[in-house]
Amino acid sequence: MLRLDADYIVPRDTIDEILELAPAADIGGYRSAFRYCIEGRPLRGSPYPPLPTLFRRDSIAFLQDGHTEKAHVAGTVPMLAGHIDHDDRKRLDRWLVSQFRYQAREVDKLLDTPWARLSWGDRIRLSRVLGPPVVLLYCLLGKGLILDGRAGWLYAFQRATADLILSMLLLQRDLSAPTAKK
């Protein structure tokens, strides 16, 4: 089975690679790298991780993980050589509404996860202050998006805005939490 989101585009080379696969019995699926695109313009990098996208139907289970689901694949899960384009073309107003909904789910996930099980990125996000500037700098400098012109800047600002929404939701939750009375 090939699992795709509505904004994924599978290039012809990747389709050809998939058609030529002859997986051994221990292979439960394959992970794909993603090339993020803004309005059809490919970016040189993004924090979007490789994910299982092709798998045997009987070797996959999905678990809710914040605003998305994570695929747990039984067996070996090698990388495909090809990639999948992630070309999100939402209008800004729709993107902001979606991010608010996604980040509200992320708040619950972050606050319900024990500190020891959080990634370093999630720990930074929980600081309420460091997430937005760190992700902005990571995208622009670490992933080289500063060199991708307006598309790179827009994507970096989107990632920073998503983290800013998360920070505001965390702070709002902090302020609305009942305080201990003396």
C-alpha positions as YAML, in Angstrom:
chain: A
units: angstrom
residues:
- id: 1
  name: MET
  ca: [0.00, 0.00, 0.00]
- id: 2
  name: LEU
  ca: [1.15, 3.51, -0.77]
- id: 3
  name: ARG
  ca: [0.01, 6.12, 1.77]
- id: 4
  name: LEU
  ca: [-0.15, 9.66, 0.47]
- id: 5
  name: ASP
  ca: [-1.57, 12.94, 1.72]
- id: 6
  name: ALA
  ca: [-3.53, 15.12, -0.68]
- id: 7
  name: ASP
  ca: [-0.58, 17.51, -1.09]
- id: 8
  name: TYR
  ca: [1.98, 14.80, -1.96]
- id: 9
  name: ILE
  ca: [3.24, 14.38, -5.52]
- id: 10
  name: VAL
  ca: [5.14, 11.23, -6.48]
- id: 11
  name: PRO
  ca: [7.73, 11.97, -9.20]
- id: 12
  name: ARG
  ca: [8.02, 9.57, -12.14]
- id: 13
  name: ASP
  ca: [11.46, 8.32, -11.01]
- id: 14
  name: THR
  ca: [10.03, 7.32, -7.63]
- id: 15
  name: ILE
  ca: [7.07, 5.58, -9.28]
- id: 16
  name: ASP
  ca: [9.51, 3.63, -11.48]
- id: 17
  name: GLU
  ca: [11.56, 2.67, -8.42]
- id: 18
  name: ILE
  ca: [8.44, 1.41, -6.61]
- id: 19
  name: LEU
  ca: [7.38, -0.62, -9.63]
- id: 20
  name: GLU
  ca: [10.77, -2.37, -9.71]
- id: 21
  name: LEU
  ca: [10.82, -3.31, -6.00]
- id: 22
  name: ALA
  ca: [11.01, -6.99, -5.07]
- id: 23
  name: PRO
  ca: [11.12, -6.81, -1.27]
- id: 24
  name: ALA
  ca: [12.44, -9.68, 0.84]
- id: 25
  name: ALA
  ca: [10.04, -11.21, 3.36]
- id: 26
  name: ASP
  ca: [11.55, -9.24, 6.27]
- id: 27
  name: ILE
  ca: [10.79, -5.88, 4.62]
- id: 28
  name: GLY
  ca: [7.67, -4.40, 6.21]
- id: 29
  name: GLY
  ca: [7.71, -1.18, 4.20]
- id: 30
  name: TYR
  ca: [9.77, 1.68, 2.85]
- id: 31
  name: ARG
  ca: [10.40, 5.22, 4.07]
- id: 32
  name: SER
  ca: [10.42, 8.18, 1.72]
- id: 33
  name: ALA
  ca: [12.33, 11.40, 1.94]
- id: 34
  name: PHE
  ca: [10.30, 14.51, 1.18]
- id: 35
  name: ARG
  ca: [11.14, 17.56, -0.86]
- id: 36
  name: TYR
  ca: [9.02, 20.43, 0.40]
- id: 37
  name: CYS
  ca: [7.64, 22.81, -2.20]
- id: 38
  name: ILE
  ca: [6.02, 26.21, -1.80]
- id: 39
  name: GLU
  ca: [3.60, 27.02, -4.62]
- id: 40
  name: GLY
  ca: [5.38, 24.44, -6.77]
- id: 41
  name: ARG
  ca: [8.86, 25.81, -6.00]
- id: 42
  name: PRO
  ca: [11.09, 23.08, -4.51]
- id: 43
  name: LEU
  ca: [13.06, 24.02, -1.42]
- id: 44
  name: ARG
  ca: [16.59, 22.79, -0.75]
- id: 45
  name: GLY
  ca: [15.59, 21.41, 2.64]
- id: 46
  name: SER
  ca: [13.04, 21.32, 5.43]
- id: 47
  name: PRO
  ca: [12.66, 19.81, 8.87]
- id: 48
  name: TYR
  ca: [10.09, 17.39, 7.38]
- id: 49
  name: PRO
  ca: [11.41, 13.91, 8.27]
- id: 50
  name: PRO
  ca: [11.40, 10.77, 6.11]
- id: 51
  name: LEU
  ca: [8.27, 8.73, 6.80]
- id: 52
  name: PRO
  ca: [6.97, 5.25, 6.00]
- id: 53
  name: THR
  ca: [4.88, 5.67, 2.86]
- id: 54
  name: LEU
  ca: [4.94, 2.23, 1.22]
- id: 55
  name: PHE
  ca: [4.21, -0.86, 3.25]
- id: 56
  name: ARG
  ca: [2.65, -4.29, 3.41]
- id: 57
  name: ARG
  ca: [-0.94, -3.94, 4.53]
- id: 58
  name: ASP
  ca: [-0.55, -6.53, 7.31]
- id: 59
  name: SER
  ca: [2.59, -4.92, 8.78]
- id: 60
  name: ILE
  ca: [1.33, -1.40, 9.54]
- id: 61
  name: ALA
  ca: [-0.43, 0.17, 12.51]
- id: 62
  name: PHE
  ca: [-1.18, 3.87, 12.92]
- id: 63
  name: LEU
  ca: [-1.16, 5.63, 16.28]
- id: 64
  name: GLN
  ca: [-2.31, 9.19, 16.95]
- id: 65
  name: ASP
  ca: [0.65, 11.46, 17.72]
- id: 66
  name: GLY
  ca: [-0.35, 15.04, 18.41]
- id: 67
  name: HIS
  ca: [-1.88, 16.54, 15.27]
- id: 68
  name: THR
  ca: [-0.88, 13.62, 13.06]
- id: 69
  name: GLU
  ca: [-0.54, 9.88, 13.14]
- id: 70
  name: LYS
  ca: [2.64, 7.82, 13.26]
- id: 71
  name: ALA
  ca: [3.04, 4.66, 11.24]
- id: 72
  name: HIS
  ca: [4.53, 1.72, 13.13]
- id: 73
  name: VAL
  ca: [5.76, -0.85, 10.65]
- id: 74
  name: ALA
  ca: [6.64, -4.43, 11.60]
- id: 75
  name: GLY
  ca: [9.87, -5.51, 9.94]
- id: 76
  name: THR
  ca: [12.71, -3.70, 8.26]
- id: 77
  name: VAL
  ca: [11.88, -0.28, 6.77]
- id: 78
  name: PRO
  ca: [14.61, 0.86, 4.34]
- id: 79
  name: MET
  ca: [14.67, 4.19, 2.50]
- id: 80
  name: LEU
  ca: [13.57, 4.55, -1.07]
- id: 81
  name: ALA
  ca: [16.19, 6.21, -3.25]
- id: 82
  name: GLY
  ca: [13.56, 8.56, -4.69]
- id: 83
  name: HIS
  ca: [11.57, 11.21, -2.87]
- id: 84
  name: ILE
  ca: [8.02, 12.53, -2.65]
- id: 85
  name: ASP
  ca: [7.21, 16.20, -3.14]
- id: 86
  name: HIS
  ca: [5.11, 17.82, -0.41]
- id: 87
  name: ASP
  ca: [3.51, 20.80, -2.14]
- id: 88
  name: ASP
  ca: [1.24, 22.60, 0.29]
- id: 89
  name: ARG
  ca: [-0.73, 25.29, -1.53]
- id: 90
  name: LYS
  ca: [-3.17, 26.34, 1.18]
- id: 91
  name: ARG
  ca: [-4.24, 29.98, 1.25]
- id: 92
  name: LEU
  ca: [-2.82, 31.81, 4.25]
- id: 93
  name: ASP
  ca: [-6.15, 32.10, 6.07]
- id: 94
  name: ARG
  ca: [-6.81, 28.37, 5.72]
- id: 95
  name: TRP
  ca: [-3.21, 27.56, 6.68]
- id: 96
  name: LEU
  ca: [-3.51, 29.63, 9.89]
- id: 97
  name: VAL
  ca: [-6.78, 27.95, 10.89]
- id: 98
  name: SER
  ca: [-5.23, 24.53, 10.25]
- id: 99
  name: GLN
  ca: [-2.13, 25.41, 12.27]
- id: 100
  name: PHE
  ca: [-4.24, 26.55, 15.21]
- id: 101
  name: ARG
  ca: [-6.04, 23.21, 15.19]
- id: 102
  name: TYR
  ca: [-2.79, 21.23, 14.79]
- id: 103
  name: GLN
  ca: [-0.95, 23.13, 17.51]
- id: 104
  name: ALA
  ca: [-3.83, 22.72, 19.99]
- id: 105
  name: ARG
  ca: [-3.37, 18.96, 19.60]
- id: 106
  name: GLU
  ca: [0.40, 19.34, 19.95]
- id: 107
  name: VAL
  ca: [-0.06, 21.17, 23.29]
- id: 108
  name: ASP
  ca: [-1.97, 18.19, 24.68]
- id: 109
  name: LYS
  ca: [0.67, 15.77, 23.37]
- id: 110
  name: LEU
  ca: [3.59, 17.77, 24.78]
- id: 111
  name: LEU
  ca: [2.00, 18.27, 28.19]
- id: 112
  name: ASP
  ca: [0.94, 14.61, 28.45]
- id: 113
  name: THR
  ca: [4.34, 13.18, 27.48]
- id: 114
  name: PRO
  ca: [6.89, 12.56, 30.25]
- id: 115
  name: TRP
  ca: [9.93, 14.86, 29.95]
- id: 116
  name: ALA
  ca: [12.32, 11.92, 29.44]
- id: 117
  name: ARG
  ca: [10.38, 10.77, 26.36]
- id: 118
  name: LEU
  ca: [10.36, 14.19, 24.67]
- id: 119
  name: SER
  ca: [12.78, 14.91, 21.83]
- id: 120
  name: TRP
  ca: [15.19, 17.83, 22.21]
- id: 121
  name: GLY
  ca: [13.02, 19.76, 19.74]
- id: 122
  name: ASP
  ca: [9.89, 19.19, 21.81]
- id: 123
  name: ARG
  ca: [11.75, 20.27, 24.96]
- id: 124
  name: ILE
  ca: [12.72, 23.51, 23.21]
- id: 125
  name: ARG
  ca: [9.11, 24.00, 22.14]
- id: 126
  name: LEU
  ca: [7.92, 23.50, 25.73]
- id: 127
  name: SER
  ca: [10.13, 26.41, 26.83]
- id: 128
  name: ARG
  ca: [7.40, 28.63, 25.34]
- id: 129
  name: VAL
  ca: [10.03, 31.15, 24.19]
- id: 130
  name: LEU
  ca: [12.78, 29.37, 22.29]
- id: 131
  name: GLY
  ca: [10.74, 27.39, 19.75]
- id: 132
  name: PRO
  ca: [9.86, 30.15, 17.24]
- id: 133
  name: PRO
  ca: [13.32, 31.75, 16.91]
- id: 134
  name: VAL
  ca: [15.12, 28.39, 16.96]
- id: 135
  name: VAL
  ca: [12.97, 26.91, 14.19]
- id: 136
  name: LEU
  ca: [13.27, 30.12, 12.13]
- id: 137
  name: LEU
  ca: [17.07, 30.06, 12.35]
- id: 138
  name: TYR
  ca: [17.20, 26.30, 11.78]
- id: 139
  name: CYS
  ca: [15.14, 26.61, 8.59]
- id: 140
  name: LEU
  ca: [16.96, 29.66, 7.22]
- id: 141
  name: LEU
  ca: [20.52, 28.74, 8.17]
- id: 142
  name: GLY
  ca: [20.54, 25.03, 9.06]
- id: 143
  name: LYS
  ca: [18.47, 23.96, 6.07]
- id: 144
  name: GLY
  ca: [19.73, 26.71, 3.78]
- id: 145
  name: LEU
  ca: [16.32, 28.19, 3.01]
- id: 146
  name: ILE
  ca: [17.77, 31.68, 3.13]
- id: 147
  name: LEU
  ca: [19.10, 30.82, -0.35]
- id: 148
  name: ASP
  ca: [15.67, 29.81, -1.70]
- id: 149
  name: GLY
  ca: [14.35, 33.35, -2.02]
- id: 150
  name: ARG
  ca: [10.78, 34.22, -1.14]
- id: 151
  name: ALA
  ca: [9.66, 30.58, -1.09]
- id: 152
  name: GLY
  ca: [12.35, 29.75, 1.48]
- id: 153
  name: TRP
  ca: [11.51, 32.76, 3.62]
- id: 154
  name: LEU
  ca: [7.78, 31.96, 3.47]
- id: 155
  name: TYR
  ca: [8.36, 28.37, 4.57]
- id: 156
  name: ALA
  ca: [10.68, 29.48, 7.40]
- id: 157
  name: PHE
  ca: [8.09, 32.03, 8.55]
- id: 158
  name: GLN
  ca: [5.37, 29.35, 8.38]
- id: 159
  name: ARG
  ca: [7.38, 27.03, 10.63]
- id: 160
  name: ALA
  ca: [8.15, 29.87, 13.06]
- id: 161
  name: THR
  ca: [4.48, 30.93, 13.06]
- id: 162
  name: ALA
  ca: [3.34, 27.38, 13.81]
- id: 163
  name: ASP
  ca: [5.72, 27.31, 16.79]
- id: 164
  name: LEU
  ca: [4.56, 30.79, 17.85]
- id: 165
  name: ILE
  ca: [0.95, 29.57, 17.87]
- id: 166
  name: LEU
  ca: [2.07, 26.60, 19.98]
- id: 167
  name: SER
  ca: [3.90, 28.92, 22.39]
- id: 168
  name: MET
  ca: [0.83, 31.17, 22.75]
- id: 169
  name: LEU
  ca: [-1.40, 28.16, 23.40]
- id: 170
  name: LEU
  ca: [1.02, 26.85, 26.04]
- id: 171
  name: LEU
  ca: [1.18, 30.27, 27.74]
- id: 172
  name: GLN
  ca: [-2.60, 30.58, 27.62]
- id: 173
  name: ARG
  ca: [-2.89, 27.14, 29.23]
- id: 174
  name: ASP
  ca: [-0.39, 28.23, 31.92]
- id: 175
  name: LEU
  ca: [-2.42, 31.36, 32.69]
- id: 176
  name: SER
  ca: [-5.73, 29.55, 32.85]
- id: 177
  name: ALA
  ca: [-4.43, 26.74, 35.10]
- id: 178
  name: PRO
  ca: [-5.82, 26.91, 38.60]
- id: 179
  name: THR
  ca: [-3.30, 28.36, 41.03]
- id: 180
  name: ALA
  ca: [-2.66, 26.81, 44.42]
- id: 181
  name: LYS
  ca: [-4.23, 28.82, 47.25]
- id: 182
  name: LYS
  ca: [-2.25, 29.46, 50.42]
...
